[in-house]
Amino acid sequence: MTNYRRHKIKWSFLVFFTPVFLWLMLLFVIPNLELFRLSFLLMDDDGGMVFSMINYVAFFEDSVYWLTFARTVGYSLVVTILVLIVALPVSFYITKIANIKTSGLLMVMILVPFWVSEIVRVYGLMLLFRESGIINTILVNMGLLKEPIEMLYNDASMIMGLIYTTILFMIVPIVGVMDSLDDSMIEAAYDLGAKKKDIWRTIIIPHCMPGIMSGCIVVFMLVLGNYITPSMMGGKYSLWFTQQIYNQFIAYLNWNQGAAFGFLLLFISSFVIWAALKLTGQKLTEVVK
């Protein structure tokens, strides 16, 4: 009987594991390994491919590339911090202040926009901020503006679009962790005369740190690798590193250089996440639970 159960478990494991393994290998591991190989190849004068580090060296030799990358990382960190600032009070209201029906309604309102494609949501924001959009129309009709102004195609509108398209991925993990926080701890702190900022600093934020780091990692990676929002709302002067990668693959048909840029983005972003985990004293295994 025991051997039968072991045999059954073994076959069940193979049945469920094989599709997952094939999915990961065929659609993730093998394509990325091939791109990684291409990133070290360079076409010689005879038309053949030779091993070379020139695709990676080109990133540091041309200031346009590394300055664009530094700008992308910097803005990604800014957006992540802003999303966290917005998500913390929203999550606290949903989990600790609102009743069950209200909190459920709020979560649905947050989730519904993400049922449609990101490009549709970005176009919705563009309808709000363009010169003939709703915001300009209201401000002109109220007499606050003499004529419509251009609110799109700048860094401010791009940051707002990135916040809007990623905030769900910060709220959900924080709500999940904050919901497990015992309300009596907050009430006891109030009764003992603790100020709100002290309660947040010593009770709420330390308890929610795994959810905060999980949300920060997801938001940072999504913003760093975003292409649609910077392209549509940032304008021609708001360069994003993913646009450089797109140009190498599509515009210049230089797959070797594009692959090198893609892996540089992966390596450096992974280093930023590792540094953030070290600074906050968090472990990746705790964050991804």
Helices and strands as residue ranges (DSSP letters): H 2-24, I 25-29, H 30-38, E 41-43, E 49-51, H 54-61, H 63-92, I 93-97, H 100-111, G 112-115, H 118-129, H 134-141, H 155-166, H 168-178, H 183-191, H 196-199, I 200-204, H 205-224, H 228-233, H 241-246, I 247-251, H 255-280, H 284-287
